[in-house]
């Protein structure tokens, strides 16, 4: 594995092609999450409340598919 910092504030990571693509994709998704939330001022409590609200809305729209 090679990790290189470039002058334009980027990091290049080179890994072997034998790396599991599923695990690598999970790592990339996590890095995207870190990039997206770096400047966020949201508190975990607010995020949890939003997630609960979204889950409740989803369940209300989809419960007929699961309950018969």
VEXDREN-2710 file (C-alpha; in Angstrom, 1 decimal):
% VEXDREN-2710
k/r/px/py/pz
1/UNK/0.0/0.0/0.0
2/UNK/1.2/3.5/-0.9
3/UNK/-0.2/6.6/0.7
4/UNK/0.9/9.9/-0.9
5/UNK/-0.1/13.5/0.0
6/UNK/-0.2/15.8/-3.0
7/UNK/0.4/19.6/-2.9
8/UNK/-3.3/20.3/-3.8
9/UNK/-4.5/19.0/-0.4
10/UNK/-5.4/15.5/-1.6
11/UNK/-4.3/12.0/-0.6
12/UNK/-3.7/9.2/-3.1
13/UNK/-3.9/5.7/-1.8
14/UNK/-2.7/2.8/-4.0
15/UNK/-3.6/-0.7/-3.0
16/UNK/-3.1/-4.1/-4.4
17/UNK/-5.7/-5.4/-6.8
18/UNK/-6.1/-8.5/-4.6
19/UNK/-7.9/-6.3/-2.0
20/UNK/-11.5/-7.4/-1.5
21/UNK/-13.7/-5.0/-3.5
22/UNK/-16.6/-5.1/-1.0
23/UNK/-14.4/-4.1/1.9
24/UNK/-12.7/-1.4/-0.2
25/UNK/-16.1/0.0/-1.2
26/UNK/-17.1/0.2/2.5
27/UNK/-13.9/2.1/3.2
28/UNK/-14.6/4.5/0.3
29/UNK/-18.2/5.1/1.5
30/UNK/-16.9/5.9/5.0
31/UNK/-14.3/8.4/3.5
32/UNK/-17.1/10.0/1.5
33/UNK/-19.1/10.3/4.7
34/UNK/-16.2/12.0/6.5
35/UNK/-15.8/14.4/3.6
36/UNK/-19.5/15.3/3.6
37/UNK/-19.7/15.8/7.4
38/UNK/-16.4/17.5/8.1
39/UNK/-17.9/21.0/8.5
40/UNK/-21.3/19.9/9.8
41/UNK/-22.5/21.5/13.0
42/UNK/-25.2/19.0/13.6
43/UNK/-25.3/17.3/16.9
44/UNK/-25.7/13.5/17.2
45/UNK/-29.1/14.0/18.9
46/UNK/-30.4/16.0/15.9
47/UNK/-29.2/13.3/13.5
48/UNK/-30.8/10.5/15.6
49/UNK/-34.1/12.4/15.6
50/UNK/-34.0/12.9/11.9
51/UNK/-33.2/9.2/11.3
52/UNK/-36.1/8.2/13.6
53/UNK/-38.5/10.5/11.7
54/UNK/-37.3/9.1/8.3
55/UNK/-37.7/5.5/9.5
56/UNK/-41.2/6.2/10.8
57/UNK/-42.2/7.8/7.5
58/UNK/-40.7/4.9/5.5
59/UNK/-42.5/2.3/7.7
60/UNK/-45.8/4.1/7.4
61/UNK/-45.5/4.0/3.6
62/UNK/-44.3/0.4/3.3
63/UNK/-45.7/-1.6/6.2
64/UNK/-48.5/-3.0/4.0
65/UNK/-45.8/-4.8/2.0
66/UNK/-44.6/-6.6/5.1
67/UNK/-47.7/-7.2/7.1
68/UNK/-50.5/-9.3/5.7
END
